[in-house]
Amino acid sequence: MHEEREVAVLRYGHRPGRDDRMTTHVGLTARALGADRVIFPDNAGQSLETVEDITGRFGGPFEVELTGELDATIRNWDGAVVHLTMYGERVQDVEGDVREAHGEQPLLVVVGGEKVPFEVYEAADWNVGVTNQPHSEVAGLAVFLDHLFEGRELDREWVDAERRVIPQERGKRVVDGDTGEDA
């Protein structure tokens, strides 16, 4: 979809039972708004299955993976690291620098799921806040990706979709991805 390097989203932390829906929505938001893949903690297998199912039905490309090495993923990332936090610099103040870096190297966007250790703040090239107010990490990720891609992600074309949603003023219309006939 875009000429820039890879954008991966790392969900840092997952509390089974408590974070299931939020972790899944981090993955779905990453997919829908232009990231190339999401990396979940290894205890978030249900979120992985859901995001893979959605990608299969509504198209890709998009990758989902699990890791037991969250800190190593950040430490060994071959590119720039952005940590989304309400305590960071304002997104509108750093988006140009992040976008410029992303044109030259892959970008890892870290989205916390529980208390994030200070080492993550230290390892990040940018700690970025969206409004510097408490809110959903899903909302923060959505705003950040929209700023990063300057709205281009909204026109993304999906491939290998079993189903496609047809935008319309009222009602719902979903068609077969191959034939275009109502599903």
Secondary structure, 3 states (H helix, E strand, C coil): CCCCCCEEEEEECCCCCCCHHHHHHHHHHHHHCCCCEEEEECCCHHHHHHHHHHHHHHCECCEEEEECCHHHHHHCCCCEEEEEEEEEEEHHHHHHHHHHHHCCCCEEEEEECCCCCHHHHHHCCEEEECCCCCCCHHHHHHHHHHHHHCCHHHHCCCECCCEEECCCCCCCCEEECCCCCEC
